[in-house]
Amino acid sequence: MTGYLYEKDLRQMKYTILTSTRHDETVRAIARYLGIGEAKLRRTMLRRFDMSLLENLESRWEMGQEHADNGNAVARELGCELFTRFVPLVDTEVMQTIYNETTTMIQEGSAADEALERGRARVREAVLS
């Protein structure tokens, strides 16, 4: 009896994509940007992304770096559009909450570096959850 492709476990195929040369470089760059381990990021991507998104990961990352969050320094530092629209690792609502809390901290007089670091930590938690 043959089964349909969508019924099969595609983890090995996804892993093969993520470990190809160019995709591996992209995963390493994203992991450095987020400050998390590459293996944890790969595991998260295998769980959340479909094959089409994984195939286009490199171009999505490059376009996101070029076009995401232009004009807003806080959003750019947190990767708001980058990690919700281009490389969707965080839900939009969660990212909006993180952004709002970070900007509120800055407006209330917290040091910008400290507020951004706390925001980045929350983004890391959201990615790995």
Biotite code that builds the C-alpha atoms (Angstrom):
import biotite.structure as struc

atoms = struc.array([
    struc.Atom([0.000, 0.000, 0.000], chain_id="A", res_id=1, res_name="MET", atom_name="CA", element="C"),
    struc.Atom([1.356, 3.385, -0.900], chain_id="A", res_id=2, res_name="THR", atom_name="CA", element="C"),
    struc.Atom([0.678, 6.497, 1.145], chain_id="A", res_id=3, res_name="GLY", atom_name="CA", element="C"),
    struc.Atom([0.370, 10.052, 0.132], chain_id="A", res_id=4, res_name="TYR", atom_name="CA", element="C"),
    struc.Atom([3.420, 12.277, 0.397], chain_id="A", res_id=5, res_name="LEU", atom_name="CA", element="C"),
    struc.Atom([1.736, 14.609, 2.879], chain_id="A", res_id=6, res_name="TYR", atom_name="CA", element="C"),
    struc.Atom([1.231, 11.685, 5.223], chain_id="A", res_id=7, res_name="GLU", atom_name="CA", element="C"),
    struc.Atom([4.924, 10.929, 5.404], chain_id="A", res_id=8, res_name="LYS", atom_name="CA", element="C"),
    struc.Atom([7.403, 12.284, 7.895], chain_id="A", res_id=9, res_name="ASP", atom_name="CA", element="C"),
    struc.Atom([9.362, 14.976, 6.050], chain_id="A", res_id=10, res_name="LEU", atom_name="CA", element="C"),
    struc.Atom([11.850, 15.782, 8.809], chain_id="A", res_id=11, res_name="ARG", atom_name="CA", element="C"),
    struc.Atom([14.766, 14.095, 7.061], chain_id="A", res_id=12, res_name="GLN", atom_name="CA", element="C"),
    struc.Atom([14.098, 15.990, 3.837], chain_id="A", res_id=13, res_name="MET", atom_name="CA", element="C"),
    struc.Atom([13.790, 19.265, 5.759], chain_id="A", res_id=14, res_name="LYS", atom_name="CA", element="C"),
    struc.Atom([17.021, 18.522, 7.619], chain_id="A", res_id=15, res_name="TYR", atom_name="CA", element="C"),
    struc.Atom([18.790, 17.840, 4.312], chain_id="A", res_id=16, res_name="THR", atom_name="CA", element="C"),
    struc.Atom([17.685, 21.254, 3.053], chain_id="A", res_id=17, res_name="ILE", atom_name="CA", element="C"),
    struc.Atom([18.816, 23.028, 6.232], chain_id="A", res_id=18, res_name="LEU", atom_name="CA", element="C"),
    struc.Atom([22.243, 21.409, 6.176], chain_id="A", res_id=19, res_name="THR", atom_name="CA", element="C"),
    struc.Atom([22.994, 22.174, 2.537], chain_id="A", res_id=20, res_name="SER", atom_name="CA", element="C"),
    struc.Atom([25.863, 24.625, 2.150], chain_id="A", res_id=21, res_name="THR", atom_name="CA", element="C"),
    struc.Atom([24.003, 27.868, 1.493], chain_id="A", res_id=22, res_name="ARG", atom_name="CA", element="C"),
    struc.Atom([21.143, 27.105, 3.838], chain_id="A", res_id=23, res_name="HIS", atom_name="CA", element="C"),
    struc.Atom([23.590, 26.172, 6.578], chain_id="A", res_id=24, res_name="ASP", atom_name="CA", element="C"),
    struc.Atom([25.286, 29.571, 6.230], chain_id="A", res_id=25, res_name="GLU", atom_name="CA", element="C"),
    struc.Atom([21.893, 31.257, 6.504], chain_id="A", res_id=26, res_name="THR", atom_name="CA", element="C"),
    struc.Atom([20.947, 29.261, 9.597], chain_id="A", res_id=27, res_name="VAL", atom_name="CA", element="C"),
    struc.Atom([24.277, 30.197, 11.186], chain_id="A", res_id=28, res_name="ARG", atom_name="CA", element="C"),
    struc.Atom([23.698, 33.898, 10.378], chain_id="A", res_id=29, res_name="ALA", atom_name="CA", element="C"),
    struc.Atom([20.190, 33.835, 11.860], chain_id="A", res_id=30, res_name="ILE", atom_name="CA", element="C"),
    struc.Atom([21.449, 32.025, 14.970], chain_id="A", res_id=31, res_name="ALA", atom_name="CA", element="C"),
    struc.Atom([24.198, 34.630, 15.445], chain_id="A", res_id=32, res_name="ARG", atom_name="CA", element="C"),
    struc.Atom([21.689, 37.471, 14.989], chain_id="A", res_id=33, res_name="TYR", atom_name="CA", element="C"),
    struc.Atom([19.370, 35.950, 17.597], chain_id="A", res_id=34, res_name="LEU", atom_name="CA", element="C"),
    struc.Atom([22.130, 34.780, 19.929], chain_id="A", res_id=35, res_name="GLY", atom_name="CA", element="C"),
    struc.Atom([20.959, 31.166, 20.075], chain_id="A", res_id=36, res_name="ILE", atom_name="CA", element="C"),
    struc.Atom([22.515, 27.847, 19.200], chain_id="A", res_id=37, res_name="GLY", atom_name="CA", element="C"),
    struc.Atom([22.380, 26.592, 15.633], chain_id="A", res_id=38, res_name="GLU", atom_name="CA", element="C"),
    struc.Atom([21.016, 23.181, 16.613], chain_id="A", res_id=39, res_name="ALA", atom_name="CA", element="C"),
    struc.Atom([18.152, 24.730, 18.575], chain_id="A", res_id=40, res_name="LYS", atom_name="CA", element="C"),
    struc.Atom([17.317, 27.013, 15.675], chain_id="A", res_id=41, res_name="LEU", atom_name="CA", element="C"),
    struc.Atom([17.377, 24.114, 13.202], chain_id="A", res_id=42, res_name="ARG", atom_name="CA", element="C"),
    struc.Atom([15.068, 22.108, 15.450], chain_id="A", res_id=43, res_name="ARG", atom_name="CA", element="C"),
    struc.Atom([12.655, 25.043, 15.645], chain_id="A", res_id=44, res_name="THR", atom_name="CA", element="C"),
    struc.Atom([12.720, 25.530, 11.869], chain_id="A", res_id=45, res_name="MET", atom_name="CA", element="C"),
    struc.Atom([12.135, 21.826, 11.236], chain_id="A", res_id=46, res_name="LEU", atom_name="CA", element="C"),
    struc.Atom([9.101, 21.932, 13.492], chain_id="A", res_id=47, res_name="ARG", atom_name="CA", element="C"),
    struc.Atom([7.568, 25.204, 12.243], chain_id="A", res_id=48, res_name="ARG", atom_name="CA", element="C"),
    struc.Atom([8.469, 25.665, 8.581], chain_id="A", res_id=49, res_name="PHE", atom_name="CA", element="C"),
    struc.Atom([7.127, 23.852, 5.559], chain_id="A", res_id=50, res_name="ASP", atom_name="CA", element="C"),
    struc.Atom([9.290, 22.660, 2.684], chain_id="A", res_id=51, res_name="MET", atom_name="CA", element="C"),
    struc.Atom([8.597, 25.710, 0.517], chain_id="A", res_id=52, res_name="SER", atom_name="CA", element="C"),
    struc.Atom([9.686, 28.162, 3.194], chain_id="A", res_id=53, res_name="LEU", atom_name="CA", element="C"),
    struc.Atom([12.821, 26.150, 3.911], chain_id="A", res_id=54, res_name="LEU", atom_name="CA", element="C"),
    struc.Atom([13.733, 26.039, 0.225], chain_id="A", res_id=55, res_name="GLU", atom_name="CA", element="C"),
    struc.Atom([13.527, 29.837, 0.057], chain_id="A", res_id=56, res_name="ASN", atom_name="CA", element="C"),
    struc.Atom([15.101, 30.551, 3.437], chain_id="A", res_id=57, res_name="LEU", atom_name="CA", element="C"),
    struc.Atom([18.261, 32.147, 2.088], chain_id="A", res_id=58, res_name="GLU", atom_name="CA", element="C"),
    struc.Atom([16.486, 34.615, -0.197], chain_id="A", res_id=59, res_name="SER", atom_name="CA", element="C"),
    struc.Atom([13.901, 35.453, 2.485], chain_id="A", res_id=60, res_name="ARG", atom_name="CA", element="C"),
    struc.Atom([16.717, 36.199, 4.955], chain_id="A", res_id=61, res_name="TRP", atom_name="CA", element="C"),
    struc.Atom([18.579, 38.411, 2.471], chain_id="A", res_id=62, res_name="GLU", atom_name="CA", element="C"),
    struc.Atom([15.438, 40.320, 1.480], chain_id="A", res_id=63, res_name="MET", atom_name="CA", element="C"),
    struc.Atom([14.482, 40.733, 5.123], chain_id="A", res_id=64, res_name="GLY", atom_name="CA", element="C"),
    struc.Atom([17.835, 42.202, 6.014], chain_id="A", res_id=65, res_name="GLN", atom_name="CA", element="C"),
    struc.Atom([17.506, 44.666, 3.166], chain_id="A", res_id=66, res_name="GLU", atom_name="CA", element="C"),
    struc.Atom([13.852, 45.652, 3.441], chain_id="A", res_id=67, res_name="HIS", atom_name="CA", element="C"),
    struc.Atom([12.565, 44.896, 6.961], chain_id="A", res_id=68, res_name="ALA", atom_name="CA", element="C"),
    struc.Atom([11.901, 47.578, 9.570], chain_id="A", res_id=69, res_name="ASP", atom_name="CA", element="C"),
    struc.Atom([13.419, 50.465, 7.643], chain_id="A", res_id=70, res_name="ASN", atom_name="CA", element="C"),
    struc.Atom([13.047, 53.748, 9.487], chain_id="A", res_id=71, res_name="GLY", atom_name="CA", element="C"),
    struc.Atom([12.472, 52.356, 12.980], chain_id="A", res_id=72, res_name="ASN", atom_name="CA", element="C"),
    struc.Atom([15.633, 51.656, 14.948], chain_id="A", res_id=73, res_name="ALA", atom_name="CA", element="C"),
    struc.Atom([13.955, 49.724, 17.782], chain_id="A", res_id=74, res_name="VAL", atom_name="CA", element="C"),
    struc.Atom([11.986, 47.501, 15.401], chain_id="A", res_id=75, res_name="ALA", atom_name="CA", element="C"),
    struc.Atom([15.122, 46.893, 13.342], chain_id="A", res_id=76, res_name="ARG", atom_name="CA", element="C"),
    struc.Atom([17.163, 45.925, 16.423], chain_id="A", res_id=77, res_name="GLU", atom_name="CA", element="C"),
    struc.Atom([14.456, 43.494, 17.545], chain_id="A", res_id=78, res_name="LEU", atom_name="CA", element="C"),
    struc.Atom([13.869, 42.158, 14.037], chain_id="A", res_id=79, res_name="GLY", atom_name="CA", element="C"),
    struc.Atom([10.125, 42.822, 14.142], chain_id="A", res_id=80, res_name="CYS", atom_name="CA", element="C"),
    struc.Atom([9.334, 42.415, 10.440], chain_id="A", res_id=81, res_name="GLU", atom_name="CA", element="C"),
    struc.Atom([12.357, 40.228, 9.834], chain_id="A", res_id=82, res_name="LEU", atom_name="CA", element="C"),
    struc.Atom([11.129, 37.492, 12.190], chain_id="A", res_id=83, res_name="PHE", atom_name="CA", element="C"),
    struc.Atom([7.395, 37.835, 11.578], chain_id="A", res_id=84, res_name="THR", atom_name="CA", element="C"),
    struc.Atom([7.152, 38.441, 7.838], chain_id="A", res_id=85, res_name="ARG", atom_name="CA", element="C"),
    struc.Atom([10.358, 37.377, 6.093], chain_id="A", res_id=86, res_name="PHE", atom_name="CA", element="C"),
    struc.Atom([11.544, 34.520, 8.340], chain_id="A", res_id=87, res_name="VAL", atom_name="CA", element="C"),
    struc.Atom([8.388, 33.858, 10.391], chain_id="A", res_id=88, res_name="PRO", atom_name="CA", element="C"),
    struc.Atom([9.815, 32.527, 13.625], chain_id="A", res_id=89, res_name="LEU", atom_name="CA", element="C"),
    struc.Atom([7.651, 34.688, 15.932], chain_id="A", res_id=90, res_name="VAL", atom_name="CA", element="C"),
    struc.Atom([3.900, 35.313, 15.889], chain_id="A", res_id=91, res_name="ASP", atom_name="CA", element="C"),
    struc.Atom([2.951, 38.852, 14.933], chain_id="A", res_id=92, res_name="THR", atom_name="CA", element="C"),
    struc.Atom([1.014, 39.481, 18.153], chain_id="A", res_id=93, res_name="GLU", atom_name="CA", element="C"),
    struc.Atom([3.885, 38.291, 20.334], chain_id="A", res_id=94, res_name="VAL", atom_name="CA", element="C"),
    struc.Atom([6.377, 40.458, 18.450], chain_id="A", res_id=95, res_name="MET", atom_name="CA", element="C"),
    struc.Atom([4.075, 43.487, 18.722], chain_id="A", res_id=96, res_name="GLN", atom_name="CA", element="C"),
    struc.Atom([3.877, 42.989, 22.488], chain_id="A", res_id=97, res_name="THR", atom_name="CA", element="C"),
    struc.Atom([7.673, 42.744, 22.746], chain_id="A", res_id=98, res_name="ILE", atom_name="CA", element="C"),
    struc.Atom([8.086, 45.880, 20.630], chain_id="A", res_id=99, res_name="TYR", atom_name="CA", element="C"),
    struc.Atom([5.525, 47.838, 22.674], chain_id="A", res_id=100, res_name="ASN", atom_name="CA", element="C"),
    struc.Atom([7.135, 46.854, 25.979], chain_id="A", res_id=101, res_name="GLU", atom_name="CA", element="C"),
    struc.Atom([10.609, 47.739, 24.705], chain_id="A", res_id=102, res_name="THR", atom_name="CA", element="C"),
    struc.Atom([9.565, 51.172, 23.412], chain_id="A", res_id=103, res_name="THR", atom_name="CA", element="C"),
    struc.Atom([7.682, 51.840, 26.663], chain_id="A", res_id=104, res_name="THR", atom_name="CA", element="C"),
    struc.Atom([10.807, 51.036, 28.680], chain_id="A", res_id=105, res_name="MET", atom_name="CA", element="C"),
    struc.Atom([12.847, 53.446, 26.556], chain_id="A", res_id=106, res_name="ILE", atom_name="CA", element="C"),
    struc.Atom([10.222, 56.190, 26.827], chain_id="A", res_id=107, res_name="GLN", atom_name="CA", element="C"),
    struc.Atom([10.071, 55.780, 30.601], chain_id="A", res_id=108, res_name="GLU", atom_name="CA", element="C"),
    struc.Atom([13.769, 56.471, 30.910], chain_id="A", res_id=109, res_name="GLY", atom_name="CA", element="C"),
    struc.Atom([15.432, 53.053, 30.850], chain_id="A", res_id=110, res_name="SER", atom_name="CA", element="C"),
    struc.Atom([18.741, 52.869, 29.053], chain_id="A", res_id=111, res_name="ALA", atom_name="CA", element="C"),
    struc.Atom([18.146, 52.011, 25.408], chain_id="A", res_id=112, res_name="ALA", atom_name="CA", element="C"),
    struc.Atom([20.811, 49.286, 25.418], chain_id="A", res_id=113, res_name="ASP", atom_name="CA", element="C"),
    struc.Atom([19.275, 47.608, 28.455], chain_id="A", res_id=114, res_name="GLU", atom_name="CA", element="C"),
    struc.Atom([15.736, 47.804, 27.049], chain_id="A", res_id=115, res_name="ALA", atom_name="CA", element="C"),
    struc.Atom([16.854, 46.422, 23.686], chain_id="A", res_id=116, res_name="LEU", atom_name="CA", element="C"),
    struc.Atom([18.737, 43.572, 25.330], chain_id="A", res_id=117, res_name="GLU", atom_name="CA", element="C"),
    struc.Atom([15.646, 42.620, 27.321], chain_id="A", res_id=118, res_name="ARG", atom_name="CA", element="C"),
    struc.Atom([13.607, 42.818, 24.116], chain_id="A", res_id=119, res_name="GLY", atom_name="CA", element="C"),
    struc.Atom([16.075, 40.602, 22.268], chain_id="A", res_id=120, res_name="ARG", atom_name="CA", element="C"),
    struc.Atom([15.931, 38.090, 25.128], chain_id="A", res_id=121, res_name="ALA", atom_name="CA", element="C"),
    struc.Atom([12.138, 37.988, 24.803], chain_id="A", res_id=122, res_name="ARG", atom_name="CA", element="C"),
    struc.Atom([12.462, 37.462, 21.038], chain_id="A", res_id=123, res_name="VAL", atom_name="CA", element="C"),
    struc.Atom([14.849, 34.537, 21.695], chain_id="A", res_id=124, res_name="ARG", atom_name="CA", element="C"),
    struc.Atom([12.320, 33.038, 24.122], chain_id="A", res_id=125, res_name="GLU", atom_name="CA", element="C"),
    struc.Atom([9.527, 33.439, 21.554], chain_id="A", res_id=126, res_name="ALA", atom_name="CA", element="C"),
    struc.Atom([11.596, 31.755, 18.847], chain_id="A", res_id=127, res_name="VAL", atom_name="CA", element="C"),
    struc.Atom([12.475, 28.781, 21.022], chain_id="A", res_id=128, res_name="LEU", atom_name="CA", element="C"),
    struc.Atom([9.002, 28.300, 22.533], chain_id="A", res_id=129, res_name="SER", atom_name="CA", element="C"),
])
